[in-house]
């Protein structure tokens, strides 16, 4: 069964179920209004089956049943954590932050840290008594859409005197390392947003740092006026308000962007419950179909959150089943690179739609900035192909054989490709491996673009190399079962079009990429090996993989 979409030249055939869509063969659809339904209360099948009569009450009932079945599917897939799992995460934030959590002890890790740092910096006794720091949750946990295996994104916000290099990465790191609940702690200092990564009571935590020009954060905020060296006491202040973001350093600004985005998204959506349900669905779909992970050139959590929020804004009365269908239709036919902008009362910044980058601009809410994106031509076409597939499959939502499970089927890599690029990363121990993998992943786009980043290649060459990389589909899943390597290791397998490897000098690419990785890395580097392998050479774990495996966090 296939579905047709008219185009300026011909049609796009979008197969259903397992059939592979070659994204480079997709034609751009005609420009249509992506918000065709202004306020849909139910879906109407465009081509109902013969003998099917459009009855309003019957359609509403069917749509409600589809929504209920989708909720049941989410529950079966454990997309919503249990009460026990939720309590464990609350405990992590509560122990890091200076507040009381029911059933747990009052803990002051961050508060104790900042008092010690203030003493080290020789602040007065009064200032030491007043100073404080805090923890702000963001990401999927902050939005309330985390799963049973999700990690926790938590931002440490400190006052003006607490430095990142010494006070955060040394003093706080040493405090956490001594805690019995903390394990596998390591610092990722070279990322665009530096952070500490560790497990707290078995839950993975990513902890970046932001420094505000205040003495106390956040319940009692004291503004420090540098010229007068005086202190002004303010009560009940929003630390994300513009006055508190003035004069902060660039890294702190970037670290705060996730918290700011979460805050405004939650304020702008009309119905939090339905928004969270929709976002859980599209995140699960993106992971299953291999298009989740900003570092690999796909959609990250904040991208999907903004896209889902826009659909909820435009259709505040729609059911969950309707919203999922509208999501695929809206963004499958979105006239990229027209920016996606939430209705937040701000004028969107001017963007030249003829600009080659970004390919899928998504504006951060209540900001003139756009979400950081690593999307390339190849990953863009795969994302769009998957959106069109979702649209095609939800087109039969009222059909007798419709099943949500089909939409969320894992992407069939072994059925789609016969050759793969194998990327093997290894290090002496697991801590070193964590640092090394994080560093390499942050530069995967360089590998995708054939080492044109930081080079003097012409714009025409960059475009040419991007087209070559169109043959590469970076599977985000991480595997740790390369038995040829005795040391701790992580392996990626990226799909290649059959025959595309013949013109690829893999040794030259490996040498150039290793040289790129050596620039700026401060730790003890691991090893990396690239090789092109055939599908039948893949390990059994990948051949039997149903797509439900969870690698480490795809940022």
N, C-alpha and C positions, 0 to 999 in steps of 0.2 A: 504494500500500500504506500503510495507517495502523494505528496501535496505540491501544487504548483503555485508560484508567485509571479505575477507579471513583472516584466522588466522593460527597460527601454529597447533592448535588443532581442531578447528571447525570454526564456523562463528559467527559474531555478528549481530543480527537482530536489526536494528535501525528503530523503528516505526516513522511514520510521524504524524503531527498534535498533537492531544491531548494525544496520548497514552503515559503512563508513562514509563520511562526507569529506571530500577533499576540499579544504577551505580555499585553495587557490583557484578552484573552478567556480566559486560562487560569484554571481553578478550582483552589483549593488541594486537594491530594489528601488522602485519609483518613490519619490518623496511624498509621504503621506503625513497627515496629522497624527503624531504618536499618541495623542490623547483623544482618540475617537469617541470613547464613551466618557461623557463629562461627569456622570454620576451613576454608574451602573449598580443596580440593585440585584440583578441576576444576569446570567449569560444566556444568549440566544444562539442556538446552532445555526450556522449559515446555510448548511445543506443538510437538513434533517433527513433521516432515512425515510424511505417510502412508507406511507401510512401513518407517519408520526405527526400528530397535530399539536401545534403550539398552544399550550394551555398555560396561562400565567401561574396559577397555583401549583400545577404539576412541575413546572420548571423551577420554581422557588424551592419546592420540596426536594427535587433532585439535586439542586445545588447545595442545599443544606446537608443532604446525605453525603455528597462528595466532600464537603468541608469536614464533616465528622469522620469520614474514612481517612482523610489526610491527617487529622489529629491523631487517629489511632495508629496510622503508619509511623508518625513521628515518635509516638510512645513506644512502639515496637522496636524502633531503631535506637532507642535510648538517647534521643536528642535532648530530652529534658532531664536534668540530673535529679536524683532522689533527694528527699529531705536530709538524709544523712550526708550525702555528698555536698549539698548546698551548705550545711552547717560547717563542714570542714573548711570550705573556702572562706566563709565568714570568720572562722577562727583565725585563718592566716592573716587576713586584713586586720582583724582585731588585735592580734599579737604584735603586728608591725606598727600599728597605729596606737596612739595613747587614748584608748577609750575602753569601756567595759562591754563585754559581750556576754549575754546570759549563758550560764553553764560553764563558763571559762574564767580563769583568773584574770585579774586586771594586770595588763602587761604594758611595758613602756620601752620597747626596743628603740624606736626612733627618738622618743623623747629623751631617754638616757643618753643616746648618742649625741644629740645636739647640745645637751648640757655639758658633756665632756669636751666637745669641740669648742664651745664658748669659753670654757675654762682654759683650754690650750691657747686660745687667741687672747687671753688676758682681758676679757670683758669684765666690767664691774660686777659686784655681787648682785646689785639690783637688776642689771641687764641679764645676768645668768638666770635669775629667778623668773624673768619675764619671757625669755626666748623659748621658742618651740618649733617643731617641724611636724609634718603630717604625711599621710599616705592617701593618695587619691586613686581609686580604681577606675580603669577605662577599658577600652577594647570590648570583647564579647562579654566579659564579666560585668563591666560597667554598664553595658546596655541591657544586661539581663538575658542574654541569649547564649550563654555558655553551655557546653554539653558536659556529659559525665567525665570525659577525658580531656576537657579543655584546660589550658593553663590559665594563670591569673596575670593580667597586665596591671601593674601598680606603679604609680609615679611617686617618688619621694620628693617632696617639696621642702626646701630648706631656706633659711634666712641668708642675708647678704654676705655674712662672713664665712660661711661653710663652703669650701672649695670642692670641686669635683675630683681633681687629681689626687689630693692628699686626704681630705676629710671624708669623702664618699668612697673612693676606691681603695683606701687603705684603712682608715679608722673604722668605718661602718662595716667594711668587708671583714675585718678581723673580729669584730663583735659578732657578726652573723656566723662566721666560721666556727666559733666556739659554742654556738647554740646546739643542743642535742637534736633539735627538730630539723636543723639545716644540713643538707648534704649536696654534693656535686656542685659546689659554688665556684663560679669562675667569672672573670670580668671580660666584657667585650668592649674594649676601649676604642677600637678603630672604626666602629660603625658610624653611620651618619648620626644616629642617636645612641651614644654610648650607654651601656647598661651593665648591671650585674644579673646573672642568670643562675638560679639555684632551685633546689627542691625544699619545700617547707612542709613538714609532715607528709611527705610523698607527693605534694602538689607542685608542679612546675611554676615558677614565678619569674617574670621578666621585670626588672626594677631599674628604670632610668632615673635621672636626677635633674631637677630644675631648681634654680636659685632665684629668689625674688629679692627686691630691694626693700625688705622689711626685717624687723627683728623677730616678730612672732607670727607663726602660721598655724592654723587659720582662725581659731576662735577669737583670739585677741590679737589684732593686727596693729603693729606700731610702725608707722612710716618713718624712715630715716631720711632726713633732709641733709644732703651731703655738705652744703655750704654752711648751714647754721649749726650742724651737729646737734640738732634738737629732735625730740621725740613727740609724736602726736598720737594720742590714743583714740582708736576707732572701734566701735562695737558692731557686731553682726555685719561684717563686710564680706562681699563676694571676692575672693582672691583672684578670680578670673576676670574681674572687671578691668577695663582699660587702664585706670590709674596705677594698678599694681603690676601691669605688664610693661610699663615704661622702663627703658634703660636696662632691660635684661639682656643677657648675652644670647647669641644666635642658637647655641645648643639648647639652652633652656627654653627658648621660644619653640624650637622643633619638638622638644620633649613634651611641652604643654599642648601641642596641637591635637593630640589624640583625646586628651581630657576635654578640651574646648569643643571638639567635634561631637563627642558623646553628649555633652551638656545641651548643646543646641538642637541636636537631633531629637533628643527626648522631649524638648520643649516644643518642637515644631510638628511632631506627628499628632494627629487627632485622637488616635486610639492606641495606647501603648501595648495592650494585649495582642491586638491583631497585627501590629507592626512586628512585635517580637516573634510571633508565629510565622509570619511571612519571611522574616530574615533568617530564622532557623532553617526554613525550607530551602531558600536559595543558596545559603552557605553549604548545606548538605549536598545539594545538587551540584554546585561548583566543585566541591571536593571529589564527588563520585565521578564527575566527567573530566577531571584532570585540568581544571582551569582556575584553581585557587592557589594563590601564592604570589605576592607582589614581587619578590626577589627573582622569580622565574619568568616574569613578564606577564603574569596573569592578574586577576582581580584579587585584591586584599580585602580584609574585613571591613575597613572603612569605606572602600568603594561600594561594596555590596550594601552596606548600611544606608548610604546616601541614596542609592538606586531604589532600595525598598522603601525608604522614607518618602521619596517623591511619589511613588505609586500610591502609598497610603494617603498622602496629601491630596492627590488628584481625585481619589476615589474613596472618600471617607466612609461611605455606607456599604461598600462592597464586602462580600464574604471572603473567607480565606481562599476558597477554591477559585473565585473570580479574580482575586488579586494575583494569584500565581499565574493564571492564564494571561492577565493583562501585563504582568511583568515581562513575560517572554515576548508578547506581541510588541510592546512598547520599545524595548531595547533591541529586539531583533531587527526592527525597521527604523531605529533611531538614525537620523541623518548625521552620523559622525563625520567630521570632528566638531559638530555643534556641541557646545558644553552642556552638561547636565547640571542644573542649578535648582536647589531647593527654594521654595517660596519663603524667604526669610525677611522680606522688606528691604533688602539691599540691592543696589544696582550692580549687575554682574560686570566684571572687568571686561575690557575690550580684548577679544581674541580673534586673530586672523584665522578664519576657517581654512584658508589655503596653506597655513603653516603645517609643516610636515610633522611636527611634534607639539603637544602630545596627540596621539591618535585617538584616545578616548578621554578627553578632558572632563573631570568631575570636580566641581568646585566645593571646597570646604564650606560648611554653613556659616553664615555671619562672618565671612572673611573674603578678602580679595585674592586669596591663594587657592591653588588647585592641589588636589591630592597628589602626592608623589607617585609617579607611575614608571614602570619599566617595560611597558607594553611595546612590543616590536610588531612589524608587519605580520610575521608568522603567527604570533600569539593572538594578535587582533583578529585575524581571520578565523582562528579556531574558536575564540570566544563567540564571535558572531555566528559561526556555524552551529554551535551548541545552543545559542539563543533561538535560532530558527528551528532547530530540532525540537526544543521545548515548546515553541509555539505550534508546530505541526502536531505534536502529540496531545497537547491540551485542546486542540481544535476538536478532538473527539471526546470531550469530557462528558457528554451526555450519551455516548454510545454504550451499548449493553456490555461490551467487553473492555471498557476502560478500566485501567488499573494504575494507581499512582506509582507502584513499584517500577513499572516500565520506564518512567521518566527519570528515575534515580538510579537506573542500572549503571554499573561502573563502565567507564570508557574501555572498549576492547582493544587494548594496545597490541596484543599478539595477533588479533585478527586484522589489524589495520596496517601493521608494519612487519616487514621481514628482516630489516636491519635496525640496529640500535647503537647509539653512542654510549659506551660504558664509561662512567666517571667514578673512579675508585679513590677514596680519601682515607688515609690512615694516620695514626699517631701512636706514640709510645704508651699512653694511658688514656682513660676516658675523659679526664679533665682537659688534657691537651687536645684530644679529638674534638670536644665541644667547641673550644676556641677556634680551632682550625676550620671546622665545618662552617661555623658562623662567618668567618672571614671569607672563605671561598664562595659561599652562597651570596654574600653581599656583592660579589663581582661576577656573578653568573651572566649578567647582561653583557659584560665584556666578551665572554665566551660566545654568547649567542650572536653577537655582532662581529665576530671574527677579529677581535682585538682592534677595533677602530676607535674605541674610547681612548682618550689621551694620546692619540696619534695625529699626524698632520695630513691625514687622508682627505682628499677632496670630497665635497658633498656628493658628487656623482658616484665616487667610489663607495661611500658609505651606503648609498641607496642600492648599489649593485651588490654589496656584501650582505645587506639585509635581505635582498631577494634570494641569495644563496642560502641564507639561514631559514628561508621559508620551508626548506625541506626538513627542518628540525622541530620536533614536538617535545618540549621538556616535561617529562613526567615528574610531578612534584614528589612522588612517593620515595621515601628513603628505605633502603634495605641494608641489613647489617650481617649478611650471611655470605660474604666473599671468603670462602674457606682457603683460597689460595694465599691469603694474607694472614699471618699469624697474629699481627697486632690488631688492636681495636680498629674497626673500619666502618665506613658508610659508603654505600654504592647507589648511584643513580643510573637509570636506563632511559635515554631519550630516543624517541622514535625517529627514524630516518626514512625518507621515501626510497623505495627500492631502486638501486642504481645511482642514487644521489651521492653515495660515498666514493664513487670512482674518481671524482674530481676533487676530493677532499684530502689534503696533505695533513693527516692527523698528527704526525710527529712535529711538524712545523707549528701547528696550532697549539700543541701541548707545550712546546718550548716557549712560545710567545706568552701563553697564559701563565706559565710558571714565573716568568720574568715579571709579569704584571703583578702577580700575587706577592712577590718578594718586596715590592715597593710599599713601605709603610707598616708592614706587619711587625709588631713589637714582641710577640711571643716566640716560642720555639716552634718553627714551622713543621708541619707534617709532610706527608708525601701525597702526590696526586698523579694518577695515571689515566690516560685516555686511550680507548681502543674501540674499534668498530667490531661488533659481534653480530652473528646471525640469530634470528629468533629461537632456533632450536638449541642454541648454546646457553640460553638464559637459565638461571637456577630454577629448581622446581618451585621454590617459594613464590616466584613471580608468575610462573606458568599456572599455578593453582590459585593465584591471588584473585579474590573476588572484588577487590577495590575497597574493602572495608578496613584495610590496614591503616594505621595511623603512624606516619613518620613524625619527626620532630616538627615543631611549629613552622608552618609556612607563613612567612611574614608578608 
